[in-house]
Structure formats: C-alpha cells, structure tokens
C-alpha cells in the first residue's frame, strides 16, 4: 500500500499561490521566486503525495485534477491553521493573552454584551474567550477565585478586599407582574399589598450573598438562580418581582407584563462595575473589554428618583 509523504509548508504555499493567481508565472511573481522554482516545488509536492495535482496536457492555464481539488481543500486548512498559530504566538510574544475568562452579571443588557463581544472578536481574532453569565455575588467570587480574569459585576463587588473596579453603567430595576396577576389588576396598590403575594427572587450560591436579602418585600418567596426562568414565571402570573428594565421593555409595550406602581417599592438602580483582582491586572485584550463596558456604560441614564439597590 502506498503511503504519501509529508509535504512542506513551502510546497503548500506554492500550490495555493498557483491556484489563487491563475498561473505559474503569476505565482512566481507573488512569491518572488523564479518560475522554474515554482514548477520544481509542484513536482516535488506531487512526488511527496503520489498524485498529479495539475493537468499537463491540453490546457494553457493550470487546471487542477480531481485529486488536486481534493488536496486543495486540505492545503488551505493547513495554511490557515499555520497562519492562526503564528498570529497567536506573535500575540503571546507581544503580551497578548491566549484566552480571556470574562464573568458578567446577568443584569447586564444582552444587547450591550453582544455589541462588545462582536467588537472583541474582530479586534482579537486569535484570543479565545470564555464567557460566564452569573447572578449577584457570583461574578465577584469568580474573579477572586481566579476563575475569571475580569468581570462586570453588580454592587456586591463594592468594598471587597483585593478587588479593583471601574464604574460601568447602571440598570433600572422595576417591579412587574402579569396583567392577570392580582397586583397587575389593581388600579391602585396600597402600601404593604405586595406582601400578600409570592415574590420571585433571584439568588445565587456565592459567599457574598449568604444570609443577605436584596429588595425582598414579601415573606412568601420563590427563589430562582436563573433570570430567564424568573422572566418566564412572571409572564405566567405565578408571582411578582423586580426585573431589569431593558429586558422587559418589549413586555411592557405588548402588555404581557405591567409595571407595578407600588408606593412602598418603586424599584431601584443596579450599579455595574468592571472588576479585576488587584494582584492580577488584566492584559491587553481583557483591558480592551473593560474599556468597552465602561465607555458604553457611561451613556446609561437611570430613572431619576430611584435609590441604589
């Protein structure tokens, strides 16, 4: 059984240059080689692989054989892989991270997150990103435990020893319920009325929230670790709860949720911060991410008259 040899990267690049440029002469000009060197490189590649790559008769321009077309696809993959490897190593030599672990608070508007990450993919194509979406104190916990190099956290990161931070915007939180929920049907909600109904409360398992309550009014609660699940249950009329305004604006417009005008609980402002460990400063790619979140967050205009959560 015939076993093909191992082509060199130079042979692969010669093959690709001929196909892309349309002739041996044009490939020679592109690679700054003599035409004879290009012809010799192709002949050696064919000898290595044991197949003919180009038709030799009846054509003035190089025309790939069936085997040549099959080899071409793999050759492009090899060349692209090598180019990607070189770019990644170049970044490492220049101090660019090979990968970035980013933890973000679930309250961060999804559209903003997508905008930043789309820009990141274009700016740092060789840097792998691991995204963690967490609730409440879990973002700070991940950064402290070095499971994430940077985070976009809610107010629970404030004052934590070893954490540096930059303000990265704010999200308005409002109490809502389904229109057929008893609170949603009330034209006027009396003080204390919300205590009579189940409140859906977002929670997490981090050490920063253990034994602490945030904007919990009712003694009757359902605890959920997933904001999407809370959103779905609110729309089903199972309870009432606070939600980030950007996430439920479409529901308020369509009427699937209504904002509750409760005199003793109007909502609040959820401040966001970009965070990192003081002893582990972010590299170029992670710093770029932080800068983007800070810049976009500067345009946030929370509803006036609300206190910070």
RAHU-V646222 format. One record per pair of residues at least 24 apart in sequence whose C-alpha atoms are under 8 Angstrom apart, sorted by the first residue. I is the first residue (numbers start at 1). J is the second residue. D is the distance in whole Angstrom. If there is no record, write none. Layout:
BEGIN
i:I j:J d:D
i:I j:J d:D
END
This chain:
BEGIN
i:4 j:48 d:6
i:4 j:49 d:5
i:4 j:50 d:6
i:5 j:48 d:5
i:5 j:49 d:6
i:5 j:50 d:8
i:6 j:48 d:6
i:6 j:49 d:7
i:7 j:45 d:6
i:7 j:48 d:6
i:7 j:49 d:7
i:9 j:79 d:7
i:11 j:41 d:6
i:11 j:42 d:7
i:11 j:44 d:8
i:11 j:45 d:6
i:12 j:45 d:8
i:12 j:75 d:6
i:12 j:79 d:7
i:13 j:79 d:7
i:14 j:38 d:7
i:14 j:41 d:7
i:14 j:42 d:7
i:15 j:42 d:7
i:15 j:72 d:8
i:16 j:72 d:7
i:16 j:75 d:8
i:16 j:76 d:7
i:18 j:62 d:8
i:19 j:62 d:8
i:22 j:61 d:7
i:22 j:62 d:7
i:23 j:61 d:6
i:23 j:62 d:6
i:24 j:62 d:8
i:84 j:126 d:7
i:87 j:126 d:7
i:88 j:126 d:5
i:88 j:127 d:7
i:95 j:283 d:7
i:95 j:284 d:7
i:96 j:283 d:7
i:96 j:284 d:6
i:96 j:285 d:7
i:97 j:127 d:7
i:97 j:283 d:6
i:97 j:284 d:7
i:97 j:285 d:7
i:98 j:126 d:7
i:98 j:127 d:5
i:98 j:128 d:6
i:99 j:127 d:5
i:99 j:128 d:4
i:99 j:129 d:6
i:99 j:130 d:8
i:100 j:127 d:7
i:100 j:128 d:6
i:100 j:129 d:5
i:100 j:130 d:6
i:100 j:148 d:8
i:100 j:149 d:7
i:100 j:285 d:8
i:100 j:286 d:6
i:101 j:129 d:6
i:101 j:130 d:5
i:101 j:131 d:6
i:101 j:132 d:8
i:101 j:147 d:7
i:101 j:148 d:5
i:101 j:149 d:6
i:101 j:150 d:7
i:102 j:129 d:7
i:102 j:130 d:6
i:102 j:131 d:5
i:102 j:132 d:6
i:102 j:148 d:5
i:102 j:149 d:6
i:102 j:150 d:5
i:102 j:151 d:6
i:103 j:131 d:6
i:103 j:132 d:4
i:103 j:133 d:6
i:103 j:134 d:7
i:103 j:139 d:6
i:103 j:142 d:7
i:103 j:143 d:8
i:103 j:148 d:6
i:103 j:150 d:7
i:103 j:151 d:5
i:103 j:152 d:6
i:104 j:131 d:8
i:104 j:132 d:6
i:104 j:133 d:5
i:104 j:134 d:6
i:104 j:139 d:6
i:104 j:151 d:5
i:104 j:152 d:5
i:104 j:153 d:6
i:105 j:133 d:6
i:105 j:134 d:5
i:105 j:135 d:5
i:105 j:136 d:7
i:105 j:139 d:6
i:105 j:151 d:8
i:105 j:152 d:6
i:105 j:153 d:5
i:105 j:154 d:6
i:106 j:133 d:6
i:106 j:134 d:6
i:106 j:135 d:5
i:106 j:136 d:8
i:106 j:227 d:7
i:107 j:135 d:8
i:107 j:154 d:8
i:107 j:171 d:7
i:107 j:244 d:6
i:108 j:152 d:8
i:108 j:171 d:7
i:108 j:272 d:8
i:109 j:246 d:6
i:109 j:247 d:7
i:112 j:296 d:8
i:116 j:289 d:7
i:116 j:292 d:6
i:116 j:293 d:7
i:120 j:289 d:7
i:124 j:285 d:7
i:127 j:285 d:8
i:135 j:202 d:8
i:135 j:203 d:7
i:135 j:204 d:6
i:135 j:225 d:7
i:135 j:226 d:8
i:136 j:203 d:7
i:136 j:204 d:7
i:136 j:209 d:7
i:137 j:204 d:7
i:137 j:206 d:6
i:137 j:207 d:7
i:137 j:208 d:5
i:137 j:209 d:6
i:138 j:204 d:7
i:138 j:205 d:7
i:138 j:206 d:5
i:138 j:208 d:8
i:140 j:275 d:8
i:141 j:206 d:7
i:141 j:207 d:8
i:141 j:208 d:8
i:143 j:275 d:8
i:143 j:276 d:6
i:143 j:277 d:7
i:144 j:276 d:8
i:144 j:277 d:6
i:149 j:276 d:6
i:149 j:277 d:7
i:149 j:280 d:8
i:149 j:282 d:7
i:149 j:286 d:8
i:150 j:274 d:7
i:150 j:275 d:6
i:150 j:276 d:5
i:150 j:277 d:8
i:150 j:282 d:7
i:150 j:286 d:7
i:150 j:290 d:8
i:151 j:273 d:8
i:151 j:274 d:6
i:151 j:275 d:5
i:151 j:276 d:7
i:152 j:272 d:6
i:152 j:273 d:5
i:152 j:274 d:4
i:152 j:275 d:6
i:152 j:293 d:8
i:153 j:272 d:5
i:153 j:273 d:5
i:153 j:274 d:6
i:153 j:275 d:7
i:154 j:270 d:7
i:154 j:271 d:6
i:154 j:272 d:5
i:154 j:273 d:6
i:155 j:270 d:7
i:155 j:271 d:6
i:155 j:272 d:6
i:155 j:273 d:7
i:155 j:309 d:8
i:156 j:208 d:7
i:157 j:273 d:8
i:157 j:275 d:8
i:162 j:277 d:6
i:162 j:278 d:5
i:162 j:279 d:7
i:163 j:275 d:7
i:163 j:276 d:6
i:163 j:277 d:5
i:163 j:278 d:6
i:164 j:275 d:6
i:164 j:276 d:6
i:164 j:277 d:6
i:164 j:278 d:6
i:165 j:273 d:6
i:165 j:274 d:5
i:165 j:275 d:4
i:165 j:276 d:7
i:166 j:273 d:5
i:166 j:274 d:5
i:166 j:275 d:7
i:166 j:294 d:7
i:167 j:271 d:8
i:167 j:272 d:6
i:167 j:273 d:4
i:167 j:274 d:6
i:167 j:294 d:6
i:167 j:297 d:8
i:168 j:271 d:8
i:168 j:272 d:5
i:168 j:273 d:5
i:168 j:274 d:6
i:168 j:293 d:6
i:168 j:294 d:4
i:168 j:295 d:7
i:168 j:296 d:7
i:168 j:297 d:5
i:168 j:298 d:7
i:169 j:271 d:6
i:169 j:272 d:5
i:169 j:273 d:7
i:169 j:293 d:8
i:169 j:294 d:7
i:169 j:296 d:7
i:169 j:297 d:4
i:169 j:298 d:6
i:169 j:299 d:7
i:169 j:300 d:6
i:170 j:269 d:7
i:170 j:270 d:5
i:170 j:271 d:4
i:170 j:272 d:5
i:170 j:297 d:7
i:170 j:300 d:6
i:170 j:301 d:8
i:170 j:302 d:7
i:171 j:244 d:6
i:171 j:245 d:7
i:171 j:246 d:8
i:171 j:269 d:6
i:171 j:270 d:5
i:171 j:271 d:6
i:171 j:272 d:8
i:171 j:300 d:8
i:171 j:302 d:6
i:172 j:244 d:6
i:172 j:245 d:6
i:172 j:246 d:8
i:172 j:267 d:8
i:172 j:268 d:6
i:172 j:269 d:5
i:172 j:270 d:6
i:172 j:302 d:6
i:172 j:303 d:6
i:173 j:242 d:6
i:173 j:243 d:5
i:173 j:244 d:4
i:173 j:245 d:6
i:173 j:267 d:5
i:173 j:268 d:5
i:173 j:269 d:6
i:173 j:270 d:7
i:174 j:242 d:5
i:174 j:243 d:6
i:174 j:244 d:7
i:174 j:245 d:6
i:174 j:259 d:7
i:174 j:260 d:8
i:174 j:266 d:7
i:174 j:267 d:4
i:174 j:268 d:7
i:175 j:240 d:7
i:175 j:241 d:5
i:175 j:242 d:4
i:175 j:243 d:6
i:175 j:259 d:6
i:175 j:260 d:6
i:175 j:261 d:8
i:175 j:265 d:8
i:175 j:266 d:7
i:175 j:267 d:6
i:176 j:234 d:8
i:176 j:240 d:6
i:176 j:241 d:6
i:176 j:242 d:6
i:176 j:243 d:7
i:176 j:257 d:6
i:176 j:258 d:5
i:176 j:259 d:4
i:176 j:260 d:5
i:177 j:234 d:6
i:177 j:235 d:7
i:177 j:237 d:6
i:177 j:239 d:7
i:177 j:240 d:5
i:177 j:241 d:7
i:177 j:257 d:5
i:177 j:258 d:6
i:177 j:259 d:7
i:177 j:260 d:7
i:178 j:234 d:6
i:178 j:235 d:5
i:178 j:236 d:7
i:178 j:237 d:5
i:178 j:240 d:8
i:178 j:256 d:6
i:178 j:257 d:5
i:178 j:258 d:6
i:179 j:237 d:8
i:179 j:255 d:7
i:179 j:256 d:7
i:179 j:257 d:6
i:179 j:258 d:6
i:180 j:237 d:7
i:181 j:237 d:5
i:181 j:238 d:8
i:181 j:239 d:7
i:183 j:240 d:8
i:183 j:260 d:7
i:184 j:258 d:6
i:184 j:259 d:8
i:184 j:260 d:7
i:188 j:261 d:8
i:189 j:260 d:8
i:189 j:261 d:7
i:189 j:262 d:6
i:189 j:263 d:7
i:190 j:262 d:7
i:190 j:263 d:7
i:191 j:262 d:7
i:191 j:263 d:6
i:191 j:264 d:6
i:192 j:264 d:7
i:194 j:218 d:6
i:194 j:262 d:8
i:195 j:219 d:6
i:195 j:220 d:7
i:196 j:220 d:8
i:197 j:239 d:7
i:197 j:240 d:8
i:198 j:222 d:7
i:198 j:238 d:8
i:198 j:239 d:5
i:198 j:240 d:7
i:199 j:239 d:5
i:199 j:240 d:5
i:199 j:241 d:5
i:200 j:224 d:7
i:200 j:230 d:7
i:200 j:234 d:8
i:200 j:239 d:6
i:200 j:240 d:6
i:200 j:241 d:5
i:200 j:242 d:8
i:201 j:230 d:8
i:201 j:241 d:7
i:201 j:242 d:8
i:202 j:226 d:7
i:202 j:227 d:7
i:202 j:230 d:7
i:214 j:309 d:7
i:215 j:309 d:7
i:242 j:267 d:7
i:266 j:306 d:7
i:267 j:306 d:7
i:267 j:307 d:8
i:268 j:306 d:5
i:268 j:307 d:5
i:268 j:308 d:5
i:268 j:309 d:5
i:269 j:302 d:7
i:269 j:303 d:8
i:269 j:306 d:6
i:269 j:307 d:6
i:269 j:308 d:5
i:269 j:309 d:6
i:270 j:308 d:6
i:270 j:309 d:6
i:271 j:308 d:7
i:271 j:309 d:8
END
